[in-house]
Amino acid sequence: MAVASVPHGHAHDAQGGVDLFYAETRDLRLTGFLFFLFSDVVLFSSFIFAYLYLRNSGQSWPPPGIARLDVAFAAWNSVVLFGSGATMHYALENWKHGNFNKYAGMLIATIVLGIMFLGGQAYEYTHLYFAEKVSWAGSGTFGASFFTLTGMHGFHVAVGVVYLIGLTAGTLYWHFVDIIWVVLFSIFYLI
């Protein structure tokens, strides 16, 4: 963060000082948010590495009696989430260029797609629980890992839907949840 100095003996106009204050405040908020994202990377990384360690502990995966997860459904839900990342990006670009109607449309589309992703996740949870009898507590390491990691991600998506008012931070956050989903999709559905 750079602090502007005014040479001794020169006048400093009030508007320039106000602009500098807002720029410094914005920079501090963004820095704080980047630290938050870094802490979230550490949190998700810890859980993902623990899951991979447990998964590679010698037992078959998924454990006997648990069907493989529905890759096609998860892939479709992933497209919905990635689409929301694209609409969030275009919302930010339209904001930067003063296209506020397009910005609002893209922001609403992002929120709708985020809600659709959460609905898809709720559907999958319901299906796993009632049809496959997979639960957080009753399905061992697999159920606990799956519901903890995807639930934590879903919580972040839900927070992101609410948080989209803060445009720049919201965009960074939205790209973050997209990236985490790539990892979760890969380790639960593809590997």
C-alpha positions as CSV (number, residue, x, y, z in Angstrom):
1,M,0.0,0.0,0.0
2,A,1.5,3.3,-1.1
3,V,0.9,6.4,0.9
4,A,1.1,9.6,-1.1
5,S,3.1,12.3,0.3
6,V,2.6,16.0,-0.4
7,P,5.9,17.9,-0.8
8,H,6.4,20.4,2.0
9,G,5.0,23.7,1.2
10,H,2.5,22.5,-1.5
11,A,-1.2,22.7,-1.2
12,H,-3.1,19.4,-1.1
13,D,-6.6,19.6,-2.5
14,A,-9.4,18.0,-0.5
15,Q,-10.8,15.9,-3.3
16,G,-7.4,14.2,-3.9
17,G,-7.2,13.3,-0.3
18,V,-10.6,11.8,-0.3
19,D,-9.9,9.8,-3.5
20,L,-6.6,8.5,-1.9
21,F,-8.5,7.5,1.3
22,Y,-11.0,5.5,-0.7
23,A,-8.3,3.9,-2.8
24,E,-6.4,2.9,0.3
25,T,-9.5,1.6,2.0
26,R,-10.4,-0.5,-1.2
27,D,-6.9,-1.9,-1.3
28,L,-7.0,-2.9,2.4
29,R,-10.4,-4.6,1.9
30,L,-9.1,-6.5,-1.1
31,T,-5.9,-7.5,0.8
32,G,-8.0,-8.7,3.7
33,F,-10.2,-10.6,1.4
34,L,-7.2,-12.3,-0.3
35,F,-6.0,-13.4,3.2
36,F,-9.5,-14.8,3.8
37,L,-9.3,-16.7,0.4
38,F,-5.8,-18.0,1.3
39,S,-7.2,-19.3,4.7
40,D,-10.0,-21.0,2.8
41,V,-7.4,-22.6,0.4
42,V,-5.6,-24.0,3.5
43,L,-8.9,-25.3,5.0
44,F,-10.0,-27.0,1.8
45,S,-6.5,-28.4,1.1
46,S,-6.4,-29.9,4.6
47,F,-9.7,-31.7,4.2
48,I,-8.9,-32.8,0.6
49,F,-5.5,-34.2,1.6
50,A,-7.0,-36.0,4.6
51,Y,-9.7,-37.5,2.3
52,L,-7.1,-38.6,-0.3
53,Y,-5.0,-40.1,2.5
54,L,-7.9,-42.1,3.9
55,R,-9.0,-43.1,0.4
56,N,-5.6,-44.5,-0.4
57,S,-5.4,-46.4,3.0
58,G,-6.0,-49.7,1.3
59,Q,-9.7,-50.1,1.3
60,S,-11.8,-50.3,-1.9
61,W,-13.4,-47.1,-3.0
62,P,-16.2,-46.5,-2.8
63,P,-16.6,-49.0,0.0
64,P,-18.6,-52.2,-0.7
65,G,-22.3,-51.5,-0.7
66,I,-22.0,-47.9,-1.9
67,A,-22.6,-47.4,-5.6
68,R,-20.3,-45.1,-7.6
69,L,-21.5,-41.5,-7.6
70,D,-23.5,-40.2,-10.6
71,V,-20.8,-38.6,-12.8
72,A,-23.2,-37.4,-15.5
73,F,-25.4,-35.5,-13.0
74,A,-22.4,-34.0,-11.2
75,A,-20.9,-33.0,-14.6
76,W,-24.1,-31.2,-15.5
77,N,-24.2,-29.5,-12.1
78,S,-20.5,-28.5,-12.7
79,V,-21.5,-26.9,-16.0
80,V,-24.1,-24.9,-14.1
81,L,-21.5,-23.7,-11.5
82,F,-18.9,-22.9,-14.2
83,G,-21.6,-21.0,-16.1
84,S,-22.1,-18.9,-13.0
85,G,-18.4,-18.2,-12.9
86,A,-18.6,-16.9,-16.5
87,T,-21.7,-14.8,-15.8
88,M,-19.9,-13.3,-12.7
89,H,-16.9,-12.5,-14.9
90,Y,-19.1,-10.7,-17.4
91,A,-21.0,-8.9,-14.7
92,L,-17.6,-7.5,-13.4
93,E,-16.6,-6.5,-17.0
94,N,-19.9,-4.7,-17.6
95,W,-19.6,-2.9,-14.3
96,K,-16.0,-1.7,-15.2
97,H,-17.3,-0.4,-18.6
98,G,-20.4,1.3,-17.1
99,N,-22.9,-1.1,-18.7
100,F,-25.0,-1.3,-15.5
101,N,-28.1,-2.9,-17.1
102,K,-25.9,-5.7,-18.5
103,Y,-24.1,-5.9,-15.2
104,A,-27.4,-6.4,-13.3
105,G,-28.5,-9.1,-15.8
106,M,-25.3,-11.0,-15.4
107,L,-25.3,-10.7,-11.6
108,I,-28.9,-12.0,-11.5
109,A,-27.9,-14.8,-13.8
110,T,-25.0,-15.7,-11.5
111,I,-27.3,-15.8,-8.5
112,V,-29.8,-18.0,-10.4
113,L,-27.1,-20.4,-11.5
114,G,-25.7,-20.5,-8.0
115,I,-29.1,-21.4,-6.6
116,M,-29.5,-24.0,-9.4
117,F,-26.2,-25.6,-8.4
118,L,-27.3,-25.7,-4.7
119,G,-30.6,-27.3,-5.8
120,G,-28.7,-29.9,-7.7
121,Q,-26.5,-30.6,-4.7
122,A,-29.6,-30.9,-2.5
123,Y,-31.1,-33.3,-5.0
124,E,-28.0,-35.4,-5.0
125,Y,-27.9,-35.4,-1.2
126,T,-31.5,-36.5,-1.0
127,H,-31.0,-39.2,-3.6
128,L,-27.9,-40.5,-1.8
129,Y,-29.6,-40.5,1.6
130,F,-32.9,-42.0,0.6
131,A,-32.1,-44.2,-2.4
132,E,-28.5,-45.3,-1.7
133,K,-28.6,-45.1,2.1
134,V,-25.4,-43.0,2.1
135,S,-25.2,-40.6,5.0
136,W,-22.6,-38.5,6.8
137,A,-22.6,-40.6,10.0
138,G,-23.7,-44.0,8.7
139,S,-21.4,-44.6,5.7
140,G,-18.0,-44.5,7.2
141,T,-15.1,-42.4,5.9
142,F,-16.7,-42.2,2.4
143,G,-20.0,-40.6,3.6
144,A,-18.3,-38.4,6.1
145,S,-15.7,-37.2,3.6
146,F,-18.2,-36.7,0.8
147,F,-20.8,-34.8,2.8
148,T,-18.2,-32.7,4.7
149,L,-16.3,-31.6,1.6
150,T,-19.2,-31.1,-0.7
151,G,-21.3,-29.6,2.1
152,M,-18.5,-27.2,2.9
153,H,-18.3,-26.2,-0.7
154,G,-22.1,-25.8,-0.9
155,F,-22.0,-23.6,2.1
156,H,-19.4,-21.4,0.3
157,V,-21.6,-21.3,-2.8
158,A,-24.5,-20.2,-0.6
159,V,-22.4,-17.5,1.0
160,G,-21.3,-16.5,-2.4
161,V,-24.8,-16.1,-3.6
162,V,-25.5,-13.8,-0.7
163,Y,-22.2,-12.0,-1.0
164,L,-22.4,-11.0,-4.6
165,I,-23.1,-7.5,-3.7
166,G,-19.4,-6.9,-3.3
167,L,-18.4,-7.1,-6.9
168,T,-14.7,-7.5,-7.0
169,A,-14.4,-9.7,-3.9
170,G,-17.5,-11.6,-5.1
171,T,-15.9,-12.4,-8.4
172,L,-12.7,-13.6,-6.8
173,Y,-14.8,-15.7,-4.4
174,W,-16.9,-17.1,-7.2
175,H,-13.8,-18.2,-9.1
176,F,-12.5,-19.8,-5.9
177,V,-15.6,-22.0,-5.5
178,D,-15.3,-23.0,-9.1
179,I,-11.7,-24.1,-8.7
180,I,-12.5,-26.0,-5.5
181,W,-15.3,-27.8,-7.4
182,V,-12.9,-28.9,-10.1
183,V,-10.9,-30.7,-7.4
184,L,-13.9,-32.1,-5.6
185,F,-15.5,-33.3,-8.9
186,S,-12.2,-34.9,-9.9
187,I,-11.6,-36.8,-6.6
188,F,-15.2,-37.9,-6.0
189,Y,-16.5,-38.6,-9.5
190,L,-13.6,-39.2,-11.8
191,I,-10.9,-40.9,-9.7
